[in-house]
Amino acid sequence: MRKPDVASIIKQLDNIGARKILLQLPDGLKPEAFDLFSKLSSKYSVIISSDPFYGACDAGTVESYRDVDCIVQLGHSPIPNLHYPKPMIFDEFLMDPEIELDPSIFNILRSRGYRKIGLLFSVQYRDVAVRVREILSRSGFEPLVGRVDSRMKYPGQVLGCNFSAAHLISDDAECFLVVSTGKFHAIGVQLSTDKETFILDLNSRSLESISKETDEFLRKRYARISRALDAQKFCIVMDTKVGQYREKLAEVIRRQVESLGKSAIMLKTSEVRPSDYENLRCDAIVFTGCPRVSIDDEQKFPMPILTPPEFQRLFGFKKTRGYVMDEIVAVDPVN
């Protein structure tokens, strides 16, 4: 893994004229905190955020910006169609592309009869994906890289809430290959495209189909969602983070809940605490912020917590052939 480009960060901070900065590090990069603080605090007033965050959409609420000149975030790329209240500097913390990859690991694709491979990546693996594309081409495959919508920066890039790069090549790709850590992105791709998806594990240098994990995800998710059928009191929650705020969608969901003869209240939050909803005595939650809250944290809640597409499919407001991931294309401005 490459080290943060401190010289580039300092140059950008000086160009902005920043004096007080907020530094955001994902959990995997927090071991770099002491070294970065030491290097930056000699020139700037530095505060390190201890809050967890998922990406450039999760760059804090408006309150986070009020006392600083700039936010420096590591491990993510900017979201082009977001309007951040203060300047943002992103260090993508790219994985070293010189990693050794044996072309034989891609034989599983050939054994399944696949030739046209949709190639996707999370941003830290952008340079590695270029290398993978070269190996696939030399091995007789046809790698396809899809364009992205205005929420994404690079062709082929995926987020946990945006798979536009996969959608735009889904008709041509016979399967998908995701260069990323964890399995959430790959499961999302398979669910969003209904095409078999493989994840490239750079630790074991192996390629694994995500089909089994996707089936298990669906079984568990449907069981959880179905508990909301008998709910009478719904909390419709808006996350006030600048890249996740969807007030208009929340209002649509509220009207749909009430059309069913059920009760709904609208809530705003910057931190999702299960105890808050227990105190409200609600039967179910529809969370319009990051979909990973509903999915990754579902076991923390005593009541079902649904994404907007899950709610709309469960109660018949949208008819789909199967499960639909909650994808964020655009957000509302946070006042």
C-alpha positions as CSV (number, residue, x, y, z in Angstrom):
1,M,0.0,0.0,0.0
2,R,1.3,3.4,-0.8
3,K,1.8,6.0,1.9
4,P,-0.3,9.2,1.9
5,D,1.1,11.9,-0.4
6,V,1.8,14.4,2.4
7,A,3.7,16.8,0.1
8,S,0.7,17.0,-2.3
9,I,-1.7,17.5,0.6
10,I,0.4,20.4,2.0
11,K,0.6,22.0,-1.5
12,Q,-3.1,21.9,-1.8
13,L,-3.7,23.2,1.7
14,D,-1.3,26.1,1.0
15,N,-3.1,26.9,-2.3
16,I,-6.4,27.1,-0.4
17,G,-4.8,29.1,2.4
18,A,-6.1,26.7,5.0
19,R,-5.0,27.0,8.6
20,K,-7.3,24.7,10.5
21,I,-8.1,21.3,9.0
22,L,-10.2,18.2,9.9
23,L,-8.5,14.9,9.0
24,Q,-10.8,11.9,8.2
25,L,-9.3,8.4,8.2
26,P,-11.2,5.2,7.5
27,D,-10.7,2.5,10.2
28,G,-8.1,0.7,8.0
29,L,-5.9,3.8,7.7
30,K,-6.2,5.0,11.4
31,P,-2.7,3.5,12.2
32,E,-1.4,6.4,10.0
33,A,-3.0,9.0,12.3
34,F,0.1,9.7,14.5
35,D,2.5,10.1,11.6
36,L,0.1,12.3,9.6
37,F,-0.7,14.5,12.6
38,S,3.0,15.0,13.3
39,K,3.7,16.0,9.8
40,L,0.7,18.3,9.3
41,S,0.5,19.9,12.7
42,S,3.9,21.6,12.3
43,K,2.1,23.9,9.8
44,Y,-1.6,23.7,10.5
45,S,-4.1,23.3,13.4
46,V,-5.2,19.7,12.9
47,I,-8.2,17.8,14.3
48,I,-8.6,14.1,13.6
49,S,-12.2,12.9,13.4
50,S,-12.8,9.8,15.5
51,D,-16.1,9.1,13.8
52,P,-16.4,6.1,11.4
53,F,-17.3,7.0,7.8
54,Y,-18.0,5.1,4.6
55,G,-16.7,7.4,1.9
56,A,-16.7,10.8,0.2
57,C,-20.5,10.9,0.7
58,D,-19.9,10.7,4.5
59,A,-17.7,13.8,4.8
60,G,-19.6,15.1,7.8
61,T,-22.6,17.3,8.5
62,V,-22.7,21.0,8.0
63,E,-21.6,21.4,11.6
64,S,-18.3,19.5,10.8
65,Y,-17.3,22.3,8.5
66,R,-18.1,25.3,10.6
67,D,-14.8,25.5,12.5
68,V,-12.4,24.4,9.9
69,D,-11.0,25.8,6.6
70,C,-10.7,22.4,4.9
71,I,-11.4,18.7,5.3
72,V,-8.7,16.2,4.3
73,Q,-10.0,12.7,3.6
74,L,-7.9,9.6,3.0
75,G,-8.9,6.5,1.1
76,H,-11.7,7.8,-1.2
77,S,-12.2,9.8,-4.3
78,P,-14.5,12.9,-4.6
79,I,-18.1,12.7,-5.7
80,P,-18.3,15.1,-8.6
81,N,-21.9,16.1,-8.3
82,L,-21.7,17.0,-4.6
83,H,-21.4,20.5,-3.4
84,Y,-19.2,20.4,-0.3
85,P,-19.7,23.4,2.0
86,K,-15.9,23.8,2.5
87,P,-12.9,22.8,0.4
88,M,-12.1,19.0,0.4
89,I,-8.8,17.4,-0.3
90,F,-8.8,13.7,-1.1
91,D,-5.9,11.3,-1.0
92,E,-7.0,8.1,-2.7
93,F,-4.4,6.0,-1.0
94,L,-4.0,3.7,-4.0
95,M,-2.8,0.1,-3.8
96,D,0.6,-0.5,-5.4
97,P,-0.1,-1.8,-8.9
98,E,3.1,-3.8,-9.1
99,I,1.5,-6.7,-7.2
100,E,2.3,-10.1,-8.7
101,L,-0.7,-11.8,-10.3
102,D,-0.6,-15.2,-11.9
103,P,-2.7,-15.2,-15.1
104,S,-3.9,-18.7,-14.2
105,I,-6.1,-17.4,-11.5
106,F,-8.5,-16.2,-14.2
107,N,-8.9,-19.7,-15.6
108,I,-12.2,-20.0,-13.6
109,L,-13.7,-17.4,-16.0
110,R,-12.7,-19.6,-19.0
111,S,-14.0,-22.7,-17.3
112,R,-17.5,-21.0,-17.0
113,G,-17.4,-20.1,-20.6
114,Y,-17.0,-16.3,-20.0
115,R,-15.1,-14.2,-22.5
116,K,-16.5,-10.6,-22.1
117,I,-15.7,-9.6,-18.6
118,G,-17.1,-6.4,-16.9
119,L,-14.2,-5.0,-14.9
120,L,-15.0,-2.9,-11.8
121,F,-13.0,-1.6,-8.8
122,S,-13.2,0.4,-5.6
123,V,-11.0,3.4,-5.8
124,Q,-8.0,2.2,-3.9
125,Y,-7.5,-0.5,-6.5
126,R,-7.8,1.7,-9.6
127,D,-4.2,1.2,-10.7
128,V,-4.4,-2.6,-9.9
129,A,-7.5,-2.8,-12.1
130,V,-5.5,-1.3,-15.0
131,R,-3.0,-4.2,-14.5
132,V,-5.8,-6.7,-14.4
133,R,-7.3,-5.4,-17.6
134,E,-3.9,-5.9,-19.3
135,I,-3.6,-9.5,-18.1
136,L,-7.2,-10.3,-19.1
137,S,-6.5,-9.0,-22.6
138,R,-3.3,-10.9,-23.0
139,S,-5.1,-14.1,-21.8
140,G,-7.8,-13.9,-24.5
141,F,-10.6,-12.2,-22.6
142,E,-12.4,-9.0,-23.6
143,P,-12.5,-6.8,-20.5
144,L,-15.2,-4.1,-20.6
145,V,-15.1,-0.9,-18.5
146,G,-18.3,1.0,-18.2
147,R,-18.8,4.7,-18.0
148,V,-20.3,6.2,-14.8
149,D,-22.9,8.7,-13.8
150,S,-22.2,12.1,-12.3
151,R,-21.8,10.8,-8.8
152,M,-18.7,8.8,-9.7
153,K,-15.2,10.0,-10.8
154,Y,-13.6,7.1,-12.7
155,P,-14.9,4.7,-15.4
156,G,-15.3,1.3,-13.8
157,Q,-15.5,2.6,-10.3
158,V,-18.2,1.3,-7.9
159,L,-19.4,2.4,-4.5
160,G,-21.6,0.5,-2.1
161,C,-24.5,2.8,-3.2
162,N,-23.7,3.2,-6.9
163,F,-23.2,0.6,-9.6
164,S,-23.7,2.7,-12.6
165,A,-20.4,1.4,-14.2
166,A,-21.9,-2.1,-14.1
167,H,-25.4,-1.1,-15.4
168,L,-24.0,0.6,-18.5
169,I,-22.2,-2.5,-19.7
170,S,-24.6,-5.2,-18.3
171,D,-26.1,-6.0,-21.7
172,D,-22.6,-6.8,-23.1
173,A,-20.8,-8.3,-20.1
174,E,-21.2,-12.0,-19.6
175,C,-20.0,-11.7,-16.0
176,F,-18.3,-9.2,-13.7
177,L,-14.9,-9.1,-11.9
178,V,-14.6,-6.7,-9.0
179,V,-11.2,-5.6,-7.6
180,S,-11.9,-4.6,-4.1
181,T,-11.7,-5.6,-0.4
182,G,-14.7,-7.2,1.3
183,K,-17.6,-8.7,-0.5
184,F,-20.3,-5.9,-0.2
185,H,-19.4,-4.3,-3.5
186,A,-19.4,-7.6,-5.4
187,I,-22.7,-8.7,-3.9
188,G,-24.2,-5.4,-4.9
189,V,-22.9,-5.8,-8.5
190,Q,-24.4,-9.3,-8.8
191,L,-27.8,-8.2,-7.4
192,S,-27.8,-5.1,-9.6
193,T,-27.0,-6.9,-12.8
194,D,-28.2,-10.5,-12.3
195,K,-24.8,-11.6,-13.7
196,E,-22.4,-13.9,-11.9
197,T,-19.8,-11.7,-10.2
198,F,-16.3,-12.6,-9.1
199,I,-14.1,-10.8,-6.5
200,L,-10.3,-10.6,-6.8
201,D,-8.8,-11.3,-3.4
202,L,-5.4,-9.6,-3.5
203,N,-4.4,-11.2,-0.2
204,S,-4.7,-14.8,-1.4
205,R,-4.2,-13.9,-5.1
206,S,-7.4,-15.8,-6.0
207,L,-10.6,-15.2,-7.8
208,E,-13.9,-16.2,-6.1
209,S,-17.5,-16.3,-7.3
210,I,-19.8,-14.4,-5.0
211,S,-22.9,-16.3,-6.0
212,K,-23.2,-18.3,-2.8
213,E,-22.7,-15.3,-0.6
214,T,-25.3,-13.4,-2.7
215,D,-27.9,-16.2,-2.2
216,E,-27.2,-16.2,1.6
217,F,-27.5,-12.4,1.7
218,L,-30.9,-12.5,-0.1
219,R,-32.3,-15.2,2.3
220,K,-31.3,-13.3,5.4
221,R,-32.4,-9.9,4.0
222,Y,-35.9,-11.1,2.8
223,A,-36.5,-12.7,6.3
224,R,-35.6,-9.4,7.9
225,I,-37.7,-7.3,5.5
226,S,-40.8,-9.4,5.9
227,R,-41.0,-8.5,9.6
228,A,-42.1,-5.0,8.5
229,L,-45.3,-6.3,6.9
230,D,-47.3,-6.0,10.1
231,A,-45.6,-2.7,11.2
232,Q,-48.0,0.2,12.0
233,K,-45.6,2.9,13.1
234,F,-42.8,3.9,10.8
235,C,-39.8,6.2,11.3
236,I,-38.6,7.7,8.1
237,V,-35.0,8.8,8.6
238,M,-32.9,11.3,6.7
239,D,-29.1,11.3,7.3
240,T,-27.9,14.9,7.3
241,K,-24.4,14.1,5.9
242,V,-24.0,16.1,2.8
243,G,-23.6,13.1,0.4
244,Q,-26.6,11.1,1.8
245,Y,-29.3,13.6,2.4
246,R,-32.5,12.7,0.5
247,E,-35.4,14.7,2.0
248,K,-37.6,14.5,-1.1
249,L,-37.4,10.7,-1.2
250,A,-38.2,10.6,2.5
251,E,-41.3,12.7,1.9
252,V,-42.4,10.3,-0.8
253,I,-42.0,7.3,1.5
254,R,-43.9,9.1,4.3
255,R,-46.9,9.7,1.9
256,Q,-46.7,6.0,0.8
257,V,-46.8,4.8,4.5
258,E,-49.8,7.0,5.2
259,S,-51.6,5.7,2.1
260,L,-51.4,2.3,3.7
261,G,-53.3,3.5,6.7
262,K,-50.2,3.4,8.8
263,S,-48.5,6.1,10.9
264,A,-45.2,7.8,9.9
265,I,-42.9,10.4,11.4
266,M,-39.9,12.1,9.7
267,L,-36.6,12.2,11.5
268,K,-33.2,13.8,10.8
269,T,-30.0,12.3,12.2
270,S,-26.2,12.4,11.8
271,E,-25.6,9.3,13.9
272,V,-27.8,6.2,13.9
273,R,-28.4,4.9,17.4
274,P,-30.8,2.0,17.8
275,S,-31.8,3.2,21.2
276,D,-33.4,6.3,19.7
277,Y,-35.9,4.3,17.8
278,E,-36.6,2.0,20.7
279,N,-37.5,5.1,22.7
280,L,-39.9,6.2,19.9
281,R,-41.6,2.8,20.1
282,C,-41.6,2.5,16.3
283,D,-42.3,-0.8,14.6
284,A,-40.0,-0.3,11.5
285,I,-37.5,2.2,10.1
286,V,-37.0,3.3,6.5
287,F,-33.5,4.7,6.3
288,T,-32.8,7.0,3.3
289,G,-29.1,7.6,4.0
290,C,-26.3,5.1,3.3
291,P,-27.8,1.7,2.4
292,R,-25.0,0.0,4.4
293,V,-26.6,1.2,7.6
294,S,-29.7,-0.9,6.9
295,I,-27.7,-3.9,5.7
296,D,-24.5,-4.0,7.7
297,D,-26.0,-2.8,11.0
298,E,-29.4,-4.6,10.9
299,Q,-28.6,-6.9,13.8
300,K,-28.2,-3.9,16.1
301,F,-31.8,-2.9,15.7
302,P,-34.7,-4.7,17.5
303,M,-37.1,-3.6,14.7
304,P,-36.6,-4.1,10.9
305,I,-34.7,-1.3,9.2
306,L,-35.3,-1.1,5.4
307,T,-33.9,0.8,2.5
308,P,-36.4,2.8,0.4
309,P,-36.5,0.2,-2.5
310,E,-37.1,-2.6,0.1
311,F,-40.0,-0.7,1.5
312,Q,-41.5,0.1,-1.9
313,R,-41.2,-3.5,-3.1
314,L,-42.5,-5.0,0.1
315,F,-45.7,-2.9,0.0
316,G,-46.2,-3.0,-3.8
317,F,-45.3,0.6,-4.7
318,K,-42.7,-0.7,-7.1
319,K,-42.9,-4.0,-8.9
320,T,-39.5,-5.6,-9.7
321,R,-38.3,-9.0,-10.8
322,G,-36.1,-9.4,-7.8
323,Y,-34.2,-7.6,-5.0
324,V,-33.2,-4.0,-5.9
325,M,-30.2,-2.4,-4.2
326,D,-30.6,1.2,-3.0
327,E,-28.4,3.3,-5.2
328,I,-27.8,7.0,-4.6
329,V,-27.5,9.0,-7.8
330,A,-28.1,12.5,-6.4
331,V,-28.9,14.1,-3.1
332,D,-30.8,17.2,-1.9
333,P,-28.9,20.2,-0.6
334,V,-28.4,20.3,3.2
335,N,-29.4,23.8,4.5
